[in-house]
Amino acid sequence: LKFGTRGPLLYHDQLYETDLEIVAFGSYAVQVTEPERFIRNFVPPNVTYYSFNTPQARAQISAEFLQSLIDALNTLSTEYRTSQLPSQAEEVAAHIANDSSNAGTWGERFGFRIVAIGIENIEFTPESRELVKLYSSNRMNLKAYEGLSQETSNIGAQQKIAEGIQEHG
């Protein structure tokens, strides 16, 4: 089943010390583990055919999956920078599968569970990308002047020492 955030999510990036907006998309797979519970608790009555691709089924499980994804990303924001999130797909999946209030409870409530999550991409929104570029540009500009005042004061001190030696022998 495909997923994607409908709008940007806030992610607190430790490096930039600010909340940045990200979007995420990918897919996840579910497996029916308890057919009787699945039919009783999830499948609507009086249907002869049912698929997870029906709008009704997708609406509920997608909303709960995205809530679990948001919770997982908020938890990971204390440890990982935004650029590291795609490489942490397994940890994101583990957080989602163990979520005690949404997707992690599907097995008990509905008789199916998440068996795989594929995160295709987690990326900045255009606005956040511009903020990161501005931050990087400002940081590079500051690095160009870093140490310059120390160098200047060292040169000044060396000149004073040279003048003292010249005047006093």
Helices and strands as residue ranges (DSSP letters): E 2-4, E 9-13, E 18-32, H 35-41, H 55-76, G 82-88, H 89-97, G 103-105, H 106-110, E 112-124, H 126-145, H 148-168
